[in-house]
Amino acid sequence: MLFFRKRPEMPKASEALPGRARPLPTAQAHFVNGHPLKGPYPPGIETIVLGLGCFWGAERKFWQWPRGVYVTAVGYAGGFTPNPTYEEVCTGGTGHNEVVLVAFDPAVLPLAELLKVFFESHDPTQGYRQGNDVGTQYRSGIYTADAAQAETARAVRDAYAAALQARGYGPITTEIEPLDAFYFAEEYHQQYLAKNPGGYCGLGGTGVSCPIGTGLAAP
């Protein structure tokens, strides 16, 4: 029997699940490096929030980066429902994306280089999906802390879009938006693949290198 899956679509704010006033309980420290998950972070540390598919594998990509990453955490952003649960996000009724908060030292790991890792770690042309994972919560997204981050994000996106186009890929669907709110996911999701090394990871890139544009070259 052939089953047809409804095409994923974002809910309107008026249609979103109500959520709750209190944050969900989560871990206090990073399972791998012991740093405080919610801060306070050391002086000079910046944060950016990134969506690139299932957040289990996405988070591992960044905590394993050899330099400049202070701490990572998974959570939800880009939607409407306050303090959503994982189950609520998976219904598509919150509008949220599964995301990774990356706290990094830009003096060691410039944002452009971090975004190069982001773009090369997934296929940013797939819209509301990433590989076999289908839904609005798997969309490609960059949620910025300030105007400078947004400018860098757009420059790196445009450089990668040209490289992808040259290899026959369609337009990049990555949304670049100011971060409205980041909600930490439940404790068991934090650093999931460090706790469960054989767990699911659907992360996969295009194999196309991201050229960091003029004026954005990493050291």
Secondary structure, DSSP 8 states (H G I E B T S, - for coil): ------------GGGS----SS-----SB-TTT--BTT----TT-EEEEEEESSHHHHHHHHHT-SSSEEEEEEEEESSS-SS--HHHHHTT-S--EEEEEEEE-TTTS-HHHHHHHHHHTS-TTSSSEETTEESGGG-EEEEESSHHHHHHHHHHHHHHHHHHHHTT------EEEE----EE--GGGTTHHHH-TTS-------S------TT----
